[in-house]
Amino acid sequence: MYRQGPSGLEVLLAHPGGPFWSRKDDGAWTLPKGECGEDEDPLAAAQREFTEETGFVACAPFVPLGELRQKSGKRILAWGCRGDCDPRLLRSNLFEMEWPPKSGKRQSFPEVDRARWFAPDEARRKVIPGQAPFIDRLVEALSARS
């Protein structure tokens, strides 16, 4: 999601929840995203996952940002959409894991523990490095439209 903020373009990034990410900041934020079902339309999956992870709704028109392959080999398809939301109203779905490790105890954590609007330069620094080209592609696509 992107918007025109007081100082120009801003993009919404999400910070992963759970104990592994709790103390990480630069290079740890992400586009709200998730798994695409086998027979699911990728854009529909992106919209569903965005809502599940943030509680916000992504609405058309969508700006296609293409595909990136992560170091892990995972493929990510992304779209941008204009919108505005208050990150303080974030509502994320939960995941469960054993924590602390080897304790036998299971705990629930939000998939996303916070969201924030960032100017593109700061977003590039905050986002997981393999996703930074999506920020560049959004800026280029929006510049081409003006």
C-alpha beads as a LAMMPS data file, in Angstrom:
LAMMPS data file: protein, C-alpha beads

146 atoms
145 bonds

1 atom types
1 bond types

-500.0 500.0 xlo xhi
-500.0 500.0 ylo yhi
-500.0 500.0 zlo zhi

Masses

1 110.0

Atoms # bond

1 1 1 0.000 0.000 0.000
2 1 1 1.204 3.508 -0.750
3 1 1 -0.048 7.008 -0.081
4 1 1 0.919 10.634 -0.485
5 1 1 2.092 11.682 2.965
6 1 1 3.015 15.153 4.190
7 1 1 6.490 14.876 2.622
8 1 1 5.606 12.856 -0.478
9 1 1 5.264 9.199 -1.328
10 1 1 5.087 6.716 1.574
11 1 1 4.845 2.922 1.565
12 1 1 3.382 0.706 4.257
13 1 1 5.716 -1.979 5.580
14 1 1 5.029 -4.659 8.166
15 1 1 7.352 -5.906 10.903
16 1 1 7.250 -9.702 11.367
17 1 1 6.010 -10.884 14.733
18 1 1 7.457 -13.546 16.973
19 1 1 10.587 -13.836 19.054
20 1 1 13.055 -14.209 16.164
21 1 1 12.216 -10.749 14.770
22 1 1 11.494 -8.872 18.010
23 1 1 14.854 -7.058 18.200
24 1 1 15.502 -6.704 14.476
25 1 1 14.771 -3.475 12.617
26 1 1 16.840 -2.417 9.581
27 1 1 16.550 -5.115 6.932
28 1 1 13.768 -6.914 8.809
29 1 1 10.548 -5.232 7.631
30 1 1 8.517 -6.755 4.823
31 1 1 5.697 -6.237 2.406
32 1 1 2.595 -7.843 3.926
33 1 1 2.541 -11.151 2.073
34 1 1 1.928 -14.860 2.339
35 1 1 1.325 -18.131 0.599
36 1 1 -0.684 -18.465 -2.577
37 1 1 -2.941 -21.505 -2.718
38 1 1 -2.312 -23.970 -5.531
39 1 1 -5.374 -22.935 -7.560
40 1 1 -5.603 -19.386 -6.189
41 1 1 -5.192 -16.292 -8.332
42 1 1 -1.955 -14.583 -7.164
43 1 1 -3.536 -11.114 -6.904
44 1 1 -6.493 -12.502 -4.937
45 1 1 -4.013 -14.283 -2.632
46 1 1 -2.066 -11.046 -2.148
47 1 1 -5.250 -9.195 -1.201
48 1 1 -6.297 -11.957 1.207
49 1 1 -2.880 -12.135 2.856
50 1 1 -2.665 -8.343 3.165
51 1 1 -5.955 -8.328 5.077
52 1 1 -5.029 -11.351 7.216
53 1 1 -1.707 -9.804 8.230
54 1 1 -2.851 -6.220 8.768
55 1 1 -6.633 -6.101 9.099
56 1 1 -6.671 -3.519 6.275
57 1 1 -8.147 -3.940 2.792
58 1 1 -6.128 -3.463 -0.400
59 1 1 -8.328 -2.082 -3.189
60 1 1 -7.947 -1.678 -6.947
61 1 1 -6.487 -0.283 -9.042
62 1 1 -3.318 -2.308 -8.547
63 1 1 0.148 -1.467 -9.844
64 1 1 1.897 -4.709 -10.909
65 1 1 5.434 -4.801 -9.475
66 1 1 6.471 -8.134 -10.954
67 1 1 8.277 -11.032 -9.370
68 1 1 11.441 -11.399 -7.316
69 1 1 13.251 -14.565 -6.309
70 1 1 14.546 -14.518 -2.738
71 1 1 17.819 -16.090 -1.535
72 1 1 15.764 -19.005 -0.225
73 1 1 14.465 -19.620 -3.748
74 1 1 10.981 -18.432 -2.814
75 1 1 9.230 -16.373 -5.507
76 1 1 7.364 -13.244 -4.488
77 1 1 4.841 -11.471 -6.703
78 1 1 3.787 -8.001 -5.594
79 1 1 1.325 -5.256 -6.432
80 1 1 1.011 -1.732 -5.138
81 1 1 -2.256 -0.021 -4.346
82 1 1 -3.145 3.441 -3.137
83 1 1 -4.666 3.506 0.313
84 1 1 -4.440 5.015 3.728
85 1 1 -4.676 3.319 7.078
86 1 1 -3.664 3.972 10.647
87 1 1 -0.928 1.472 11.585
88 1 1 -2.037 1.721 15.219
89 1 1 -5.209 -0.148 14.181
90 1 1 -3.237 -3.165 12.897
91 1 1 -4.906 -6.536 13.478
92 1 1 -2.832 -9.530 12.465
93 1 1 -3.610 -13.213 12.409
94 1 1 -1.603 -15.438 14.760
95 1 1 0.799 -18.324 14.324
96 1 1 1.828 -20.859 16.923
97 1 1 5.287 -22.187 17.681
98 1 1 7.222 -23.884 20.426
99 1 1 8.715 -21.156 22.607
100 1 1 11.152 -21.154 24.248
101 1 1 12.849 -23.713 21.986
102 1 1 12.778 -27.310 23.255
103 1 1 10.511 -26.290 26.150
104 1 1 7.512 -28.248 24.945
105 1 1 5.411 -25.091 25.416
106 1 1 3.474 -23.646 22.489
107 1 1 2.803 -19.924 22.249
108 1 1 0.889 -17.766 19.799
109 1 1 2.409 -14.710 18.166
110 1 1 1.046 -12.224 15.616
111 1 1 2.388 -12.702 12.092
112 1 1 2.898 -8.934 12.016
113 1 1 3.557 -7.088 15.262
114 1 1 3.498 -3.551 13.830
115 1 1 3.220 -1.596 10.595
116 1 1 4.506 1.816 9.644
117 1 1 4.581 4.270 6.763
118 1 1 8.045 4.959 5.323
119 1 1 9.399 7.299 2.658
120 1 1 10.979 5.227 -0.163
121 1 1 14.602 5.835 0.919
122 1 1 13.930 4.720 4.474
123 1 1 11.749 1.830 3.256
124 1 1 14.673 0.490 1.195
125 1 1 16.795 0.425 4.368
126 1 1 14.084 -1.125 6.560
127 1 1 12.802 -3.811 4.187
128 1 1 14.343 -7.257 3.812
129 1 1 17.056 -6.630 1.161
130 1 1 15.585 -9.070 -1.347
131 1 1 12.337 -7.068 -1.402
132 1 1 13.909 -3.616 -1.905
133 1 1 13.535 -3.756 -5.715
134 1 1 9.752 -3.687 -5.213
135 1 1 10.117 -0.212 -3.659
136 1 1 12.127 0.940 -6.693
137 1 1 9.590 -0.559 -9.097
138 1 1 6.714 1.201 -7.322
139 1 1 8.505 4.558 -7.437
140 1 1 9.270 4.061 -11.148
141 1 1 5.711 2.997 -11.985
142 1 1 4.179 5.949 -10.164
143 1 1 6.681 8.381 -11.757
144 1 1 5.753 7.050 -15.207
145 1 1 2.081 7.778 -14.484
146 1 1 2.664 11.431 -13.626

Bonds

1 1 1 2
2 1 2 3
3 1 3 4
4 1 4 5
5 1 5 6
6 1 6 7
7 1 7 8
8 1 8 9
9 1 9 10
10 1 10 11
11 1 11 12
12 1 12 13
13 1 13 14
14 1 14 15
15 1 15 16
16 1 16 17
17 1 17 18
18 1 18 19
19 1 19 20
20 1 20 21
21 1 21 22
22 1 22 23
23 1 23 24
24 1 24 25
25 1 25 26
26 1 26 27
27 1 27 28
28 1 28 29
29 1 29 30
30 1 30 31
31 1 31 32
32 1 32 33
33 1 33 34
34 1 34 35
35 1 35 36
36 1 36 37
37 1 37 38
38 1 38 39
39 1 39 40
40 1 40 41
41 1 41 42
42 1 42 43
43 1 43 44
44 1 44 45
45 1 45 46
46 1 46 47
47 1 47 48
48 1 48 49
49 1 49 50
50 1 50 51
51 1 51 52
52 1 52 53
53 1 53 54
54 1 54 55
55 1 55 56
56 1 56 57
57 1 57 58
58 1 58 59
59 1 59 60
60 1 60 61
61 1 61 62
62 1 62 63
63 1 63 64
64 1 64 65
65 1 65 66
66 1 66 67
67 1 67 68
68 1 68 69
69 1 69 70
70 1 70 71
71 1 71 72
72 1 72 73
73 1 73 74
74 1 74 75
75 1 75 76
76 1 76 77
77 1 77 78
78 1 78 79
79 1 79 80
80 1 80 81
81 1 81 82
82 1 82 83
83 1 83 84
84 1 84 85
85 1 85 86
86 1 86 87
87 1 87 88
88 1 88 89
89 1 89 90
90 1 90 91
91 1 91 92
92 1 92 93
93 1 93 94
94 1 94 95
95 1 95 96
96 1 96 97
97 1 97 98
98 1 98 99
99 1 99 100
100 1 100 101
101 1 101 102
102 1 102 103
103 1 103 104
104 1 104 105
105 1 105 106
106 1 106 107
107 1 107 108
108 1 108 109
109 1 109 110
110 1 110 111
111 1 111 112
112 1 112 113
113 1 113 114
114 1 114 115
115 1 115 116
116 1 116 117
117 1 117 118
118 1 118 119
119 1 119 120
120 1 120 121
121 1 121 122
122 1 122 123
123 1 123 124
124 1 124 125
125 1 125 126
126 1 126 127
127 1 127 128
128 1 128 129
129 1 129 130
130 1 130 131
131 1 131 132
132 1 132 133
133 1 133 134
134 1 134 135
135 1 135 136
136 1 136 137
137 1 137 138
138 1 138 139
139 1 139 140
140 1 140 141
141 1 141 142
142 1 142 143
143 1 143 144
144 1 144 145
145 1 145 146
